[in-house]
Amino acid sequence: MDGAANDLRTLRYVAEITRKLAKMLSRTRYQMLAYLLEMTAVEAESLADEQDPKHARPGKPPQARG
């Protein structure tokens, strides 16, 4: 597997793990940390989708960056 594909898988993995952690923490008093983790997940997915738009999650509109 080439490096670019591996990087995309890593970004999506980071998004998945941080989202799970954010969900777990959202049930506690650490709301700001949960929010930060969710935003990290969103950014990792966004970066992966920018690099490989054909594998973007279905039903998810492209996000404007700016």
C-alpha positions in Angstrom: 0.0 0.0 0.0 1.3 3.4 -0.8 1.9 6.1 1.7 -1.0 8.4 0.6 -3.6 5.6 1.1 -2.1 4.8 4.5 -2.3 8.4 5.5 -6.0 8.6 4.6 -6.7 5.4 6.6 -4.9 6.9 9.5 -6.9 10.2 9.3 -10.1 8.2 9.2 -9.0 6.1 12.1 -8.1 9.2 14.1 -11.6 10.5 13.4 -13.3 7.3 14.5 -11.3 7.0 17.7 -11.6 10.6 18.7 -15.3 10.5 18.0 -15.8 7.5 20.3 -13.8 9.2 23.0 -15.8 12.4 22.7 -19.0 10.4 23.0 -17.8 8.7 26.1 -16.7 11.9 27.7 -19.9 13.7 26.8 -21.6 11.7 29.5 -19.2 13.3 32.1 -18.4 16.8 33.2 -15.7 17.2 30.6 -18.0 18.8 28.0 -15.3 21.1 26.5 -12.9 18.2 26.0 -15.6 16.2 24.3 -16.3 19.1 22.0 -12.6 19.5 21.2 -12.3 15.8 20.4 -15.4 16.0 18.1 -13.9 18.9 16.3 -10.7 17.0 15.9 -12.6 14.1 14.4 -14.5 16.4 12.0 -11.2 18.0 10.9 -9.5 14.6 10.3 -12.5 13.4 8.2 -12.5 16.7 6.3 -8.8 16.4 5.5 -9.2 12.8 4.3 -12.2 13.7 2.2 -10.3 16.6 0.6 -7.5 14.2 -0.4 -9.8 11.4 -1.6 -13.3 12.8 -2.3 -14.5 9.5 -3.9 -14.3 7.8 -0.5 -16.2 10.6 1.4 -19.0 9.5 3.7 -22.3 9.4 1.8 -25.0 12.0 2.6 -22.4 14.4 3.9 -22.3 17.7 2.0 -18.9 19.1 1.3 -17.8 21.6 4.0 -16.7 25.1 3.0 -13.2 25.8 4.4 -12.0 29.3 5.0 
